Amino acid sequence: MATVARGSAKRDSGGIRLLSQVTCPHCWERFAPEEALWISEHVDLLGDPRLGSDQHRRFLPSRFTVDGDAIDARGLACRSLACPRCSLALPRSLMELEPLFLSILGAPASGKSYLLTAMIWQLRDALPSDFGLGFADADPSANRALNDCEESLFLNPRESEILPLGGLIRKTELQGELYDTVNYGQQVVSYPRPFVFTMRPTASHPYYEKAAGLARALCLYDNAGEHFQPGQDTTASPATRHLARSRALLFLFDPTQDKRFRAACRGKAAGSAGDRDNRLSRQETLLNEAAARVRKFRGLSQSARDDRPLIVILSKFDEWSHLIGPMDDPEPWRRSGGSPVCGLEVDRIEDRSARLRELLRRYCPETVAAVDGFAEDVTYVAVSALGDQMEIDPATKLPGVRPANIKPYWATVPLLYALAKTAPSLIPRIKRRSSGSR
């Protein structure tokens, strides 16, 4: 990747605009684009000292094709890149687009995987059609696990059957396909594998002429809830250190795991929080552990509050919506003033946030105290990844859902709000309508 220009961005020999510094989304090392390793293609070149015998060798090239691709030791053109420190593969978009890191954290069984699946599925439609943003997988193979979840929920061939929730999406594990293992001599390190997407203004976006500078590589981290338990973050498993580098944090709080919420919901509906045998947990301890790690990783004092947006997502709203209001609010964005794209109605989101905070303070005051002690900029959002179509399977007597009936509620709002706070040129805001305009 020969450099031919200087400044905040560089251009390689093919005229592609490169960043002056690239950030690896696995180990978070920063490096110049010309330092990137290439991944060999020839079958004889299997075996990498960092990644093991089944991985193609990484190398720093000395020969290139006329198109600027590296040539491996057996003469094959290579097209895949890797980090010079951890040797893990990098989507080529990360060489060109500024990364935007966002972290999602929550307790085991809080519904992170379901929410992330519904969120991304709906964003694939909403961002291009409503916000004028192209949204695509930066590397479909790296996002395969999430794509499989989307197909299970929204393209399921058994969509008319009542399917058990546990059978639709697998639980996020402490290891496996969402993690990569790297050998540093005697030290073996397991890194979380992020989901990476590209976001680019399209021709309908008001800042389309500035698309090259505004486009971002969105990196989302979804860890198993167990990773946030005390003692789980180590040098060998730095699975949550992305918390220090993320532009915003999304904390998923599951009210149905709180005994007081469950008592208020008992008997509300089939499969409700009060009737379902799901676990109870003290989720504020997880948030306190995350806060301690953030302060350590960012070099903050133990009394300091984080200055980044913290979005507290109250999950499974279909099971406790009767405590605050029905699930009939339209999505909080609209077109205004003849604009070809929508703006996010931040006032509506923040008005609802105040009501949700008060509800949570009533039932779980220790959680609100933990949130207030952790962050300065806090917003509460209620969501449902599946909607209110829970049913009891007559055969098993267990709660389930028909995929054809899944209707997420506000599932995209936490991420859209995070983008509006951290990348306002991409997601515009609009002011509240006056009473006379409705």
Backbone torsions as a table, in degrees:
resi	resn	phi	psi	omega
1	MET	NA	75.8	-174.6
2	ALA	-66.5	133.0	-179.2
3	THR	-89.8	131.8	180.0
4	VAL	-126.7	4.0	179.3
5	ALA	-145.6	157.4	-179.9
6	ARG	-116.5	171.2	177.8
7	GLY	118.8	-159.4	-178.1
8	SER	-69.9	-21.4	176.1
9	ALA	-135.8	157.2	180.0
10	LYS	-121.7	165.6	175.2
11	ARG	-125.2	135.1	177.8
12	ASP	-84.7	-176.5	-174.2
13	SER	-64.7	-17.6	178.1
14	GLY	-92.8	4.1	179.1
15	GLY	85.0	10.5	179.5
16	ILE	-80.4	135.6	180.0
17	ARG	-77.9	117.8	-178.1
18	LEU	-108.3	151.2	172.6
19	LEU	-70.4	152.0	175.4
20	SER	-75.0	-27.2	175.4
21	GLN	-136.7	132.8	-179.9
22	VAL	-108.2	141.6	176.6
23	THR	-111.2	123.7	177.0
24	CYS	-71.9	128.2	-179.7
25	PRO	-78.9	-2.5	179.3
26	HIS	-96.6	-59.9	-177.4
27	CYS	-102.5	-7.2	176.9
28	TRP	67.1	20.0	172.7
29	GLU	-69.4	142.9	174.6
30	ARG	-106.6	136.9	-176.7
31	PHE	-153.2	159.4	175.7
32	ALA	-74.2	147.7	-176.1
33	PRO	-59.5	-31.7	179.9
34	GLU	-71.4	-10.5	176.8
35	GLU	-87.3	-7.8	-178.9
36	ALA	-61.3	141.7	174.1
37	LEU	-85.3	158.6	174.6
38	TRP	-111.2	154.0	-178.8
39	ILE	-102.9	120.5	-177.7
40	SER	-62.8	157.4	-177.2
41	GLU	-109.5	-30.4	-172.1
42	HIS	-69.6	141.5	-177.0
43	VAL	-64.5	-25.3	178.3
44	ASP	-71.2	-12.9	-173.9
45	LEU	-102.8	34.4	173.4
46	LEU	-77.8	147.2	177.6
47	GLY	108.2	104.8	179.1
48	ASP	-120.1	133.9	-175.9
49	PRO	-62.2	-27.6	179.0
50	ARG	-84.1	-37.7	-166.5
51	LEU	-110.4	-11.2	174.9
52	GLY	110.8	175.8	-170.8
53	SER	-73.4	-17.2	-177.1
54	ASP	-96.1	4.3	-178.5
55	GLN	-108.1	142.7	177.4
56	HIS	-65.9	143.8	-175.7
57	ARG	-64.9	138.8	174.0
58	ARG	-93.2	147.5	-178.6
59	PHE	-156.2	156.6	173.9
60	LEU	-97.1	115.0	-168.3
61	PRO	-78.9	157.3	172.2
62	SER	-123.1	-9.9	179.1
63	ARG	-126.2	143.7	-177.6
64	PHE	-135.6	154.4	171.9
65	THR	-78.0	171.2	178.3
66	VAL	-65.4	-19.8	177.1
67	ASP	-86.8	-0.7	178.0
68	GLY	92.0	4.8	177.2
69	ASP	-84.9	145.9	180.0
70	ALA	-70.8	155.4	176.1
71	ILE	-114.5	126.9	-177.0
72	ASP	-81.4	-179.9	-173.7
73	ALA	-66.6	-13.8	177.6
74	ARG	-105.9	10.1	173.1
75	GLY	87.4	8.1	178.7
76	LEU	-90.8	142.7	175.6
77	ALA	-71.7	138.4	-178.3
78	CYS	-113.9	147.8	-176.6
79	ARG	-130.8	-0.8	-177.5
80	SER	-111.9	143.4	-175.8
81	LEU	-112.1	161.4	179.7
82	ALA	-145.2	158.4	179.2
83	CYS	-70.8	136.9	179.7
84	PRO	-70.1	-14.7	179.4
85	ARG	-95.3	-57.2	-174.9
86	CYS	-94.8	-12.6	178.4
87	SER	70.5	6.3	178.7
88	LEU	-76.6	148.7	-175.7
89	ALA	-64.7	144.7	179.6
90	LEU	-120.7	132.2	169.3
91	PRO	-59.4	137.8	-176.9
92	ARG	-63.5	-23.0	178.3
93	SER	-62.1	-26.1	179.9
94	LEU	-71.7	-14.4	174.1
95	MET	-79.4	-18.0	-174.2
96	GLU	-113.0	-30.3	-172.0
97	LEU	-110.6	138.2	173.9
98	GLU	-61.1	134.6	179.6
99	PRO	-79.7	148.8	173.4
100	LEU	-126.3	103.1	-176.8
101	PHE	-88.9	131.4	175.0
102	LEU	-133.5	137.0	-177.6
103	SER	-113.8	136.3	174.8
104	ILE	-113.8	124.4	179.7
105	LEU	-130.8	152.1	179.6
106	GLY	-179.7	166.5	-177.6
107	ALA	-71.9	160.0	173.3
108	PRO	-54.6	139.1	177.3
109	ALA	67.4	18.4	178.3
110	SER	-80.5	-11.3	177.4
111	GLY	100.1	20.5	-177.6
112	LYS	-60.6	-46.3	-176.1
113	SER	-66.2	-40.0	177.2
114	TYR	-63.7	-44.5	-179.1
115	LEU	-65.6	-45.1	-179.2
116	LEU	-61.2	-39.2	179.0
117	THR	-63.9	-49.0	179.3
118	ALA	-64.2	-38.8	-179.5
119	MET	-60.8	-51.5	-177.0
120	ILE	-68.2	-40.0	179.0
121	TRP	-57.8	-45.5	-178.4
122	GLN	-75.1	-32.2	177.8
123	LEU	-66.3	-29.7	178.6
124	ARG	-59.5	-27.3	177.2
125	ASP	-95.9	-45.5	-172.5
126	ALA	-68.0	-41.2	-177.0
127	LEU	-63.6	-47.6	177.7
128	PRO	-69.6	-42.5	-172.3
129	SER	-79.8	-35.1	-175.0
130	ASP	-104.3	-28.7	-174.1
131	PHE	-116.6	0.8	177.2
132	GLY	65.9	34.6	-179.7
133	LEU	-121.5	124.1	170.4
134	GLY	-69.7	136.3	-175.2
135	PHE	-139.0	119.0	-174.9
136	ALA	-150.4	159.2	173.4
137	ASP	-63.5	128.6	174.2
138	ALA	-69.6	-32.4	177.9
139	ASP	-148.4	98.2	-176.9
140	PRO	-54.9	-33.5	180.0
141	SER	-67.8	-37.8	178.6
142	ALA	-70.3	-28.4	-179.9
143	ASN	-94.3	13.2	-172.9
144	ARG	-58.1	-41.8	-178.0
145	ALA	-60.7	-40.9	178.9
146	LEU	-70.8	-39.7	177.2
147	ASN	-60.7	-38.5	177.5
148	ASP	-63.1	-38.8	178.0
149	CYS	-65.3	-40.3	177.9
150	GLU	-60.7	-43.0	179.4
151	GLU	-65.1	-37.5	-179.3
152	SER	-65.1	-39.5	-178.2
153	LEU	-82.3	-43.1	-167.2
154	PHE	-113.4	-10.1	177.9
155	LEU	-130.0	32.9	-174.6
156	ASN	-75.3	127.3	179.4
157	PRO	-65.6	-16.2	177.8
158	ARG	-104.1	40.0	-170.4
159	GLU	-64.3	-21.1	-178.4
160	SER	-91.9	-5.0	-179.3
161	GLU	-91.7	153.3	172.3
162	ILE	-79.7	113.4	-177.3
163	LEU	-110.0	138.4	179.8
164	PRO	-65.6	142.8	-177.3
165	LEU	-59.9	-38.2	-178.8
166	GLY	-66.7	-19.2	-178.6
167	GLY	-93.3	-8.1	-178.1
168	LEU	-83.4	-45.4	-178.5
169	ILE	-134.6	131.7	178.6
170	ARG	-73.4	148.3	176.0
171	LYS	-63.4	143.0	174.5
172	THR	-68.7	123.1	-175.3
173	GLU	-94.6	168.6	177.6
174	LEU	-75.0	-18.3	177.7
175	GLN	-151.8	171.8	-178.9
176	GLY	122.7	-146.4	-170.7
177	GLU	-70.2	-13.3	178.2
178	LEU	-93.9	10.1	-179.6
179	TYR	-137.0	152.1	177.5
180	ASP	-124.3	137.6	-179.2
181	THR	-102.9	131.7	-178.1
182	VAL	-126.7	136.9	179.3
183	ASN	-100.0	121.1	172.7
184	TYR	-112.4	78.3	-175.0
185	GLY	66.0	-119.6	179.4
186	GLN	-83.1	-9.7	-178.2
187	GLN	-97.2	124.8	176.3
188	VAL	-107.6	126.3	-175.3
189	VAL	-121.2	135.0	177.3
190	SER	-106.5	118.2	-179.1
191	TYR	-104.9	143.8	174.7
192	PRO	-71.2	143.9	178.2
193	ARG	-98.0	114.4	-178.5
194	PRO	-78.2	160.9	167.0
195	PHE	-91.4	127.9	-173.8
196	VAL	-120.5	131.5	-179.5
197	PHE	-131.4	153.9	173.4
198	THR	-102.8	140.7	175.0
199	MET	-127.1	122.3	-178.4
200	ARG	-135.8	134.5	172.7
201	PRO	-60.0	134.1	175.8
202	THR	-96.5	-178.0	-174.4
203	ALA	-61.0	-24.5	-179.6
204	SER	-83.5	-10.5	-177.7
205	HIS	-75.5	140.3	-177.7
206	PRO	-62.5	-21.8	179.7
207	TYR	-111.3	32.6	-178.6
208	TYR	-57.7	-35.9	-179.0
209	GLU	-65.2	-19.1	178.8
210	LYS	-105.6	19.8	-173.1
211	ALA	-57.0	-38.1	-177.1
212	ALA	-60.8	-36.5	-179.6
213	GLY	-86.2	-22.4	-176.6
214	LEU	-93.3	-21.3	-178.8
215	ALA	-58.8	145.7	-177.2
216	ARG	-135.2	153.8	168.7
217	ALA	-101.6	107.5	-177.4
218	LEU	-83.8	120.0	-179.0
219	CYS	-113.5	114.5	-178.8
220	LEU	-108.0	131.7	179.5
221	TYR	-111.5	127.9	179.2
222	ASP	-127.9	100.2	-179.9
223	ASN	-94.3	154.9	168.5
224	ALA	-60.7	141.7	-179.5
225	GLY	-57.8	-30.2	-179.8
226	GLU	-62.6	-23.7	180.0
227	HIS	-65.8	-18.2	-178.8
228	PHE	-96.2	5.4	176.2
229	GLN	-78.1	149.4	-178.1
230	PRO	-54.1	135.8	177.5
231	GLY	87.5	-5.0	-176.5
232	GLN	-83.5	-22.3	179.9
233	ASP	-91.7	114.4	-178.7
234	THR	-134.9	174.3	176.2
235	THR	-60.7	-35.3	179.7
236	ALA	-78.1	-18.0	-179.8
237	SER	-141.2	71.6	-178.7
238	PRO	-81.6	52.0	-166.8
239	ALA	-70.4	-19.2	-175.8
240	THR	-116.0	14.4	-177.1
241	ARG	-75.7	-7.4	171.7
242	HIS	-65.5	-18.6	178.2
243	LEU	-55.4	-35.1	-178.0
244	ALA	-74.8	-22.0	-175.0
245	ARG	-103.7	-9.4	-177.6
246	SER	-73.5	147.0	179.6
247	ARG	-79.5	-23.6	176.7
248	ALA	-151.5	153.8	-179.9
249	LEU	-116.8	136.1	178.0
250	LEU	-116.2	111.2	-178.8
251	PHE	-102.3	117.7	-179.2
252	LEU	-91.7	115.3	178.5
253	PHE	-108.0	125.2	-178.4
254	ASP	-100.5	102.4	-179.8
255	PRO	-59.9	-26.8	-177.4
256	THR	-72.5	-8.2	175.0
257	GLN	-91.7	3.5	178.3
258	ASP	-105.1	131.1	-175.3
259	LYS	-60.5	-36.9	-177.6
260	ARG	-70.8	-40.4	174.9
261	PHE	-63.5	-43.3	-177.2
262	ARG	-62.9	-37.6	178.1
263	ALA	-64.1	-38.1	179.7
264	ALA	-70.0	-24.1	-177.1
265	CYS	-96.8	-5.9	-171.5
266	ARG	-58.8	129.5	177.6
267	GLY	78.8	5.9	-176.7
268	LYS	-64.4	-45.5	-177.8
269	ALA	-162.7	169.4	176.1
270	ALA	-60.1	127.8	178.7
271	GLY	77.8	16.4	-177.1
272	SER	-73.5	170.2	-178.2
273	ALA	-61.2	-31.5	-178.6
274	GLY	-74.7	-23.1	-177.0
275	ASP	-101.3	-21.9	-171.2
276	ARG	-85.3	140.7	-177.6
277	ASP	-88.4	67.8	174.1
278	ASN	-106.2	168.3	-168.7
279	ARG	-72.1	159.0	171.1
280	LEU	-108.4	143.9	178.9
281	SER	-154.8	157.2	174.0
282	ARG	-94.8	97.1	-171.6
283	GLN	-79.1	-17.2	178.1
284	GLU	-68.3	-23.8	177.9
285	THR	-67.7	-35.6	176.1
286	LEU	-64.5	-42.9	179.6
287	LEU	-66.3	-39.1	177.3
288	ASN	-63.9	-38.1	176.6
289	GLU	-65.4	-42.6	177.3
290	ALA	-61.5	-41.2	179.3
291	ALA	-62.4	-41.3	179.2
292	ALA	-63.4	-39.9	179.3
293	ARG	-67.8	-42.2	179.1
294	VAL	-59.8	-44.6	-179.9
295	ARG	-63.1	-38.3	179.2
296	LYS	-68.5	-48.3	-176.5
297	PHE	-68.1	-31.8	-177.7
298	ARG	-96.1	-0.2	178.4
299	GLY	69.6	35.7	-179.7
300	LEU	-95.9	156.6	174.9
301	SER	-70.5	160.6	-176.6
302	GLN	-68.7	-14.9	178.2
303	SER	-101.8	-3.6	-176.8
304	ALA	-74.2	148.0	174.1
305	ARG	-105.2	141.6	-178.8
306	ASP	-68.2	140.6	-176.6
307	ASP	-96.5	2.4	179.3
308	ARG	-87.8	157.9	177.4
309	PRO	-61.2	132.2	171.9
310	LEU	-115.7	118.5	179.9
311	ILE	-107.4	114.4	179.7
312	VAL	-90.9	113.2	-176.3
313	ILE	-99.6	116.9	178.0
314	LEU	-91.2	108.7	-171.4
315	SER	-85.2	169.9	174.1
316	LYS	57.3	43.2	-177.3
317	PHE	-58.9	-27.1	179.3
318	ASP	-60.6	-23.3	-176.2
319	GLU	-91.6	-12.6	-178.6
320	TRP	-139.6	15.8	-176.9
321	SER	-62.5	-25.6	-179.9
322	HIS	-63.9	-14.7	179.4
323	LEU	-78.8	-14.9	-175.9
324	ILE	-137.8	-25.0	-179.8
325	GLY	155.1	162.0	-175.9
326	PRO	-71.1	162.7	179.7
327	MET	-91.1	61.0	-179.0
328	ASP	-124.4	12.7	177.9
329	ASP	-70.9	131.4	173.1
330	PRO	-67.7	162.8	178.2
331	GLU	-58.2	139.4	-172.4
332	PRO	-84.3	56.8	170.9
333	TRP	-150.5	153.2	-178.2
334	ARG	-161.7	164.6	173.7
335	ARG	-85.6	145.1	-177.2
336	SER	-141.4	139.5	174.4
337	GLY	61.9	31.7	179.3
338	GLY	75.7	11.1	180.0
339	SER	-67.1	140.6	178.0
340	PRO	-74.0	-12.8	179.6
341	VAL	-122.9	161.7	-179.9
342	CYS	-83.7	158.0	169.4
343	GLY	-116.8	151.2	-179.3
344	LEU	-82.0	129.6	179.8
345	GLU	-82.2	80.8	-175.0
346	VAL	-63.0	-34.6	179.3
347	ASP	-58.7	-42.4	179.4
348	ARG	-63.6	-42.5	-179.4
349	ILE	-63.9	-42.8	-176.4
350	GLU	-75.4	-31.9	173.5
351	ASP	-63.1	-45.3	177.5
352	ARG	-63.4	-36.6	179.7
353	SER	-57.4	-42.9	-178.7
354	ALA	-62.8	-39.6	178.9
355	ARG	-67.8	-39.9	179.9
356	LEU	-67.4	-38.6	177.9
357	ARG	-61.1	-41.9	-179.7
358	GLU	-65.8	-39.1	177.3
359	LEU	-63.6	-44.4	-179.6
360	LEU	-66.9	-36.2	178.4
361	ARG	-64.4	-32.3	-179.9
362	ARG	-68.8	-41.8	-175.3
363	TYR	-95.7	-34.7	-174.5
364	CYS	-134.0	66.0	-176.3
365	PRO	-60.4	-30.3	-179.4
366	GLU	-67.0	-29.6	178.1
367	THR	-71.4	-43.5	177.2
368	VAL	-62.4	-38.6	177.8
369	ALA	-63.1	-40.8	178.5
370	ALA	-65.1	-40.5	178.4
371	VAL	-63.5	-47.7	-178.7
372	ASP	-63.2	-33.6	179.5
373	GLY	-76.4	-18.0	-176.2
374	PHE	-90.7	-46.0	-168.8
375	ALA	-133.8	153.0	178.1
376	GLU	-86.4	-38.2	-172.6
377	ASP	-109.1	97.9	-172.3
378	VAL	-122.1	135.8	175.1
379	THR	-134.7	136.3	179.6
380	TYR	-104.6	134.5	179.7
381	VAL	-135.8	130.0	176.4
382	ALA	-95.2	134.7	-177.2
383	VAL	-138.6	161.1	168.3
384	SER	-137.7	120.9	-178.9
385	ALA	-72.6	-25.1	-173.6
386	LEU	-114.2	-18.7	-173.4
387	GLY	88.9	-168.2	-172.9
388	ASP	-106.0	38.0	-176.6
389	GLN	-107.1	29.2	177.5
390	MET	-64.7	137.8	178.8
391	GLU	-132.8	162.5	174.2
392	ILE	-100.0	124.6	178.1
393	ASP	-70.7	119.4	-178.1
394	PRO	-59.4	-29.6	-176.7
395	ALA	-77.1	-43.2	-174.6
396	THR	-101.0	-16.2	-175.3
397	LYS	64.3	18.5	178.9
398	LEU	-106.4	151.0	178.6
399	PRO	-69.5	143.2	177.2
400	GLY	-154.0	-172.1	-177.8
401	VAL	-147.5	146.2	172.0
402	ARG	-87.8	119.5	-179.0
403	PRO	-52.0	-32.7	-179.8
404	ALA	-64.5	-22.7	-176.7
405	ASN	-97.8	-0.8	-178.3
406	ILE	-63.4	127.2	179.5
407	LYS	-140.4	87.9	-177.5
408	PRO	-57.8	148.8	178.5
409	TYR	-118.3	117.0	176.7
410	TRP	54.7	25.9	-176.3
411	ALA	-64.6	-30.3	-178.8
412	THR	-85.7	-14.6	-170.6
413	VAL	-62.0	-43.5	179.9
414	PRO	-57.3	-43.0	-178.9
415	LEU	-72.9	-40.5	177.1
416	LEU	-61.3	-40.4	178.6
417	TYR	-66.1	-40.6	176.8
418	ALA	-62.0	-39.7	178.1
419	LEU	-67.5	-39.5	178.6
420	ALA	-63.0	-30.9	179.7
421	LYS	-80.8	-35.3	-172.3
422	THR	-103.1	-22.2	179.1
423	ALA	-138.4	65.0	-172.1
424	PRO	-62.5	-22.3	177.5
425	SER	-70.6	-22.8	179.2
426	LEU	-85.0	-43.6	-178.8
427	ILE	-116.4	100.0	-178.7
428	PRO	-72.8	158.2	174.3
429	ARG	-106.6	154.1	172.5
430	ILE	-129.4	152.6	-177.4
431	LYS	-80.9	162.5	178.9
432	ARG	-61.4	139.0	173.2
433	ARG	-67.2	143.7	173.4
434	SER	-72.1	159.3	-176.7
435	SER	-62.8	-28.7	-178.1
436	GLY	-78.2	-12.8	-176.5
437	SER	-92.9	-6.9	-177.7
438	ARG	-85.5	NA	NA
